[in-house]
C-alpha cells in the first residue's frame, strides 16, 4: 500500500497557477465533445473523479480557514469594516453525511458574523509538505452555517478533537453544522472544478451507523485496530486510535497528528463498517501495510485550547 495525499499533484503542459482548464463557473454546465453525448442525469467521469478527490481532501483535514462577512457595526465590531471578508482559523469535524462541523464561541468575531449572515466559506488545504504548494490540492467550500444541538454532532466533534472537551461545555460554545451548497476544487495547475452540492455527491445520512458508532469505536480500539490501520513508519504506531467511522472511511489520531483511511465503497451500518475494516487492517504481527488507501497521513493537529478565533 502507498500513502498519499487525497489527490496526486501533476502539472499539465503549459498550465499556469491561475489557468482555467477544466474550470466551470457556478451555475453552469461543462461544455465540449463529452457533453454532447453525456446523459445529463449522470455526472461526467471527470466530475465524478473531482468530487471523490474533493470529499477525500475535505475529510482528511482537521482544520480550515473560515471566511465570514464582517457584520455591521455593533458594540464589538469596527465601524468601517462591515461587509469585508473576515478570515479565521477553525478546527473541523464532519457529520456522517460529510457536512462540516465547527465548535464556535459567540465571543468570537467569526461566530457573531455568521449569526448575522450564515453564508460562509471554508478552505481545506492539502498542500502541506509539498516543495511546490501550488501543485497540491485545495478545496473551497461554500455553505450556510447553523447552530446544531444534535448530540451526535457534538460527540463526533469531541472524538475528533478531544482537547476541546476542556472548553466545549462553556455557555458561549456550540456546534455549528455547515450545509454545503457548492465547492471549488483546485487539484493542481489547471485542474480546476466547480462542483454543485449534487455533483459533490456527499453521502446520505446513515442512522444505523450514527446510532452504533460509539460502541463500534470502543470495540475497534479495544481490539487494537488503530495501530493496524495507521502508518507506523515513525515507530509510534501503537498510539494511534480511531476517532470516527463514516460511510466513506475512518479517522485516526495520534497526539497532535491525524490520519484518514478511505474506503473504496460506501458502508451504511456498524456491521458493514467492521467487515470493511477487517479487509484493511495490518496483520496482528505488525507485518505488511494496511490494505486501504490513506489520505492526510501524519498531518499535524492543533493542540491549542479555546476557540480558534476568539
C-alpha positions as semicolon CSV with decimal commas, in nm:
position;residue;x (nm);y (nm);z (nm)
1;X;0,000;0,000;0,000
2;X;0,115;0,351;-0,071
3;X;0,036;0,651;0,147
4;X;-0,058;0,963;-0,043
5;X;-0,244;1,290;-0,028
6;X;-0,606;1,299;-0,133
7;X;-0,514;1,393;-0,490
8;X;-0,190;1,337;-0,681
9;X;-0,013;1,654;-0,787
10;X;0,055;1,691;-1,158
11;X;0,106;1,981;-1,395
12;X;-0,042;1,967;-1,746
13;X;0,189;2,109;-2,009
14;X;0,152;2,482;-2,048
15;X;-0,076;2,520;-1,746
16;X;-0,041;2,813;-1,508
17;X;-0,149;2,855;-1,145
18;X;-0,450;3,061;-1,248
19;X;-0,525;2,857;-1,561
20;X;-0,888;2,786;-1,638
21;X;-0,855;2,442;-1,791
22;X;-1,141;2,228;-1,663
23;X;-1,293;2,522;-1,474
24;X;-1,670;2,558;-1,469
25;X;-1,821;2,876;-1,318
26;X;-2,105;2,841;-1,067
27;X;-2,445;2,757;-1,209
28;X;-2,322;2,638;-1,548
29;X;-2,255;2,300;-1,703
30;X;-1,947;2,167;-1,875
31;X;-1,916;2,206;-2,250
32;X;-1,720;2,021;-2,512
33;X;-1,740;1,693;-2,703
34;X;-1,824;1,484;-2,395
35;X;-2,127;1,693;-2,306
36;X;-2,288;1,622;-2,641
37;X;-2,320;1,250;-2,558
38;X;-2,322;1,256;-2,178
39;X;-2,655;1,179;-2,010
40;X;-2,724;1,498;-1,808
41;X;-2,850;1,282;-1,520
42;X;-2,512;1,107;-1,494
43;X;-2,207;1,316;-1,395
44;X;-1,916;1,312;-1,639
45;X;-1,623;1,090;-1,531
46;X;-1,406;1,397;-1,471
47;X;-1,673;1,545;-1,243
48;X;-1,707;1,220;-1,051
49;X;-1,330;1,196;-1,006
50;X;-1,311;1,558;-0,892
51;X;-1,595;1,503;-0,644
52;X;-1,425;1,196;-0,496
53;X;-1,098;1,386;-0,460
54;X;-1,278;1,682;-0,304
55;X;-1,458;1,469;-0,047
56;X;-1,142;1,283;0,048
57;X;-0,939;1,602;0,080
58;X;-1,205;1,766;0,296
59;X;-1,248;1,473;0,533
60;X;-0,871;1,431;0,574
61;X;-0,839;1,782;0,719
62;X;-0,888;1,862;1,087
63;X;-0,879;2,239;1,035
64;X;-0,980;2,501;0,781
65;X;-0,968;2,872;0,709
66;X;-1,312;3,015;0,775
67;X;-1,435;3,321;0,585
68;X;-1,732;3,520;0,714
69;X;-1,874;3,857;0,614
70;X;-1,790;4,119;0,875
71;X;-2,118;4,220;1,037
72;X;-2,247;4,579;1,060
73;X;-2,111;4,788;1,344
74;X;-2,214;4,687;1,694
75;X;-2,054;4,708;2,037
76;X;-1,774;4,474;1,933
77;X;-1,734;4,549;1,563
78;X;-1,520;4,803;1,381
79;X;-1,746;5,065;1,226
80;X;-1,579;5,084;0,886
81;X;-1,520;4,707;0,839
82;X;-1,879;4,600;0,765
83;X;-1,906;4,377;0,459
84;X;-1,537;4,292;0,441
85;X;-1,437;3,924;0,430
86;X;-1,309;3,814;0,771
87;X;-1,075;3,509;0,769
88;X;-1,000;3,297;1,076
89;X;-0,874;2,951;1,168
90;X;-1,113;2,682;1,292
91;X;-1,090;2,316;1,383
92;X;-1,327;2,094;1,184
93;X;-1,500;1,761;1,218
94;X;-1,764;1,613;0,986
95;X;-2,109;1,468;1,014
96;X;-2,163;1,121;0,868
97;X;-2,306;1,287;0,558
98;X;-1,992;1,499;0,511
99;X;-2,130;1,827;0,645
100;X;-1,854;2,023;0,824
101;X;-1,898;2,067;1,200
102;X;-1,748;2,361;1,388
103;X;-1,727;2,433;1,761
104;X;-1,753;2,809;1,798
105;X;-1,787;3,067;2,072
106;X;-2,030;3,357;2,049
107;X;-1,748;3,572;2,188
108;X;-1,555;3,523;1,862
109;X;-1,597;3,768;1,575
110;X;-1,647;3,491;1,318
111;X;-1,941;3,347;1,516
112;X;-2,106;3,685;1,558
113;X;-2,057;3,742;1,185
114;X;-2,222;3,415;1,081
115;X;-2,511;3,474;1,321
116;X;-2,578;3,792;1,122
117;X;-2,517;3,624;0,784
118;X;-2,497;3,245;0,778
119;X;-2,316;3,228;0,443
120;X;-1,957;3,115;0,497
121;X;-1,655;2,980;0,311
122;X;-1,414;2,710;0,429
123;X;-1,073;2,649;0,272
124;X;-0,929;2,298;0,315
125;X;-0,556;2,288;0,237
126;X;-0,394;1,968;0,113
127;X;-0,060;2,124;0,017
128;X;0,135;2,072;0,342
129;X;0,485;1,936;0,292
130;X;0,500;1,998;-0,082
131;X;0,808;2,171;-0,222
132;X;0,577;2,346;-0,470
133;X;0,250;2,405;-0,282
134;X;0,061;2,528;-0,590
135;X;0,088;2,177;-0,738
136;X;-0,116;2,043;-0,446
137;X;-0,489;2,023;-0,389
138;X;-0,708;2,269;-0,204
139;X;-1,083;2,293;-0,171
140;X;-1,304;2,595;-0,108
141;X;-1,648;2,506;0,029
142;X;-1,941;2,749;0,025
143;X;-2,233;2,685;0,255
144;X;-2,458;2,808;0,532
145;X;-2,380;2,756;0,899
146;X;-2,648;2,695;1,159
147;X;-2,627;2,600;1,524
148;X;-2,686;2,231;1,594
149;X;-2,792;2,082;1,925
150;X;-2,778;1,726;1,790
151;X;-2,575;1,525;2,045
152;X;-2,428;1,307;1,768
153;X;-2,271;1,615;1,609
154;X;-2,118;1,713;1,941
155;X;-1,989;1,360;2,004
156;X;-1,830;1,337;1,660
157;X;-1,657;1,670;1,706
158;X;-1,519;1,587;2,051
159;X;-1,389;1,248;1,938
160;X;-1,203;1,419;1,653
161;X;-1,077;1,696;1,884
162;X;-1,061;1,550;2,237
163;X;-0,884;1,855;2,384
164;X;-1,194;2,061;2,301
165;X;-1,375;1,886;2,587
166;X;-1,199;2,125;2,826
167;X;-1,399;2,423;2,696
168;X;-1,688;2,277;2,494
169;X;-1,914;2,293;2,799
170;X;-1,880;2,669;2,844
171;X;-2,210;2,851;2,789
172;X;-2,081;3,052;2,492
173;X;-1,975;2,745;2,289
174;X;-2,195;2,549;2,049
175;X;-2,165;2,320;1,749
176;X;-2,246;2,468;1,408
177;X;-2,325;2,248;1,110
178;X;-2,245;2,373;0,759
179;X;-2,492;2,283;0,483
180;X;-2,268;2,266;0,174
181;X;-2,405;2,439;-0,136
182;X;-2,103;2,447;-0,368
183;X;-1,734;2,360;-0,375
184;X;-1,435;2,476;-0,579
185;X;-1,153;2,224;-0,617
186;X;-0,807;2,319;-0,739
187;X;-0,624;1,990;-0,773
188;X;-0,304;2,139;-0,915
189;X;-0,205;2,364;-1,204
190;X;-0,501;2,396;-1,440
191;X;-0,704;2,121;-1,272
192;X;-0,996;2,329;-1,155
193;X;-1,355;2,224;-1,096
194;X;-1,667;2,396;-0,965
195;X;-1,895;2,136;-0,805
196;X;-2,257;2,188;-0,709
197;X;-2,387;2,019;-0,395
198;X;-2,537;1,740;-0,606
199;X;-2,216;1,695;-0,806
200;X;-2,012;1,677;-0,485
201;X;-2,222;1,369;-0,407
202;X;-2,198;1,375;-0,029
203;X;-2,338;1,053;0,120
204;X;-2,689;1,028;0,256
205;X;-2,750;1,019;0,631
206;X;-2,687;0,677;0,788
207;X;-2,895;0,649;1,107
208;X;-2,779;0,295;1,186
209;X;-2,412;0,389;1,173
210;X;-2,469;0,709;1,368
211;X;-2,651;0,520;1,643
212;X;-2,388;0,247;1,669
213;X;-2,067;0,441;1,603
214;X;-1,961;0,499;1,966
215;X;-1,994;0,130;2,056
216;X;-1,817;0,030;1,734
217;X;-1,523;0,260;1,806
218;X;-1,488;0,124;2,159
219;X;-1,484;-0,228;2,016
220;X;-1,233;-0,148;1,741
221;X;-0,997;0,047;1,966
222;X;-1,017;-0,224;2,229
223;X;-0,909;-0,474;1,963
224;X;-0,617;-0,256;1,851
225;X;-0,746;-0,158;1,508
226;X;-0,592;0,192;1,522
227;X;-0,226;0,081;1,507
228;X;-0,311;-0,176;1,240
229;X;-0,478;0,082;1,014
230;X;-0,242;0,379;1,051
231;X;0,114;0,415;0,916
232;X;0,382;0,302;1,161
233;X;0,687;0,445;0,986
234;X;0,789;0,656;1,285
235;X;0,791;0,369;1,534
236;X;0,497;0,516;1,729
237;X;0,216;0,338;1,550
238;X;0,086;0,178;1,869
239;X;-0,054;0,509;1,991
240;X;-0,296;0,563;1,700
241;X;-0,668;0,530;1,779
242;X;-0,986;0,554;1,573
243;X;-1,193;0,866;1,635
244;X;-1,470;0,821;1,379
245;X;-1,622;0,594;1,114
246;X;-1,841;0,732;0,836
247;X;-1,979;0,592;0,508
248;X;-1,656;0,672;0,319
249;X;-1,376;0,594;0,563
250;X;-1,241;0,627;0,915
251;X;-1,046;0,890;1,108
252;X;-0,749;0,831;1,336
253;X;-0,549;1,040;1,580
254;X;-0,210;1,010;1,750
255;X;-0,149;1,304;1,981
256;X;-0,124;1,611;1,758
257;X;-0,148;1,413;1,432
258;X;-0,446;1,287;1,233
259;X;-0,481;1,033;0,954
260;X;-0,760;0,919;0,728
261;X;-0,829;0,576;0,574
262;X;-1,061;0,594;0,271
263;X;-1,298;0,312;0,182
264;X;-1,330;0,200;-0,179
265;X;-1,708;0,175;-0,141
266;X;-1,961;0,326;0,098
267;X;-2,083;0,145;0,408
268;X;-2,410;0,207;0,591
269;X;-2,406;0,042;0,934
270;X;-2,166;-0,083;1,203
271;X;-2,165;-0,437;1,066
272;X;-2,060;-0,335;0,715
273;X;-1,803;-0,095;0,864
274;X;-1,648;-0,377;1,067
275;X;-1,636;-0,605;0,762
276;X;-1,472;-0,332;0,556
277;X;-1,210;-0,257;0,822
278;X;-1,130;-0,627;0,859
279;X;-1,015;-0,623;0,496
280;X;-0,791;-0,320;0,553
281;X;-0,605;-0,389;0,877
282;X;-0,240;-0,487;0,901
283;X;-0,179;-0,845;1,028
284;X;-0,162;-0,891;1,406
285;X;0,216;-0,940;1,396
286;X;0,254;-0,587;1,256
287;X;0,397;-0,702;0,923
288;X;0,295;-0,553;0,591
289;X;0,085;-0,244;0,530
290;X;-0,284;-0,170;0,580
291;X;-0,493;-0,263;0,279
292;X;-0,678;0,064;0,227
293;X;-0,582;0,397;0,079
294;X;-0,477;0,662;0,329
295;X;-0,507;1,037;0,285
296;X;-0,399;1,314;0,514
297;X;-0,148;1,081;0,678
298;X;0,067;1,232;0,952
299;X;-0,092;1,576;0,932
300;X;-0,006;1,776;1,241
301;X;-0,308;1,853;1,454
302;X;-0,370;2,155;1,672
303;X;-0,305;2,141;2,044
304;X;-0,429;2,492;2,132
305;X;-0,732;2,505;2,359
306;X;-1,006;2,761;2,323
307;X;-1,198;2,892;2,023
308;X;-0,970;2,939;1,726
309;X;-1,071;3,295;1,651
310;X;-1,167;3,429;1,990
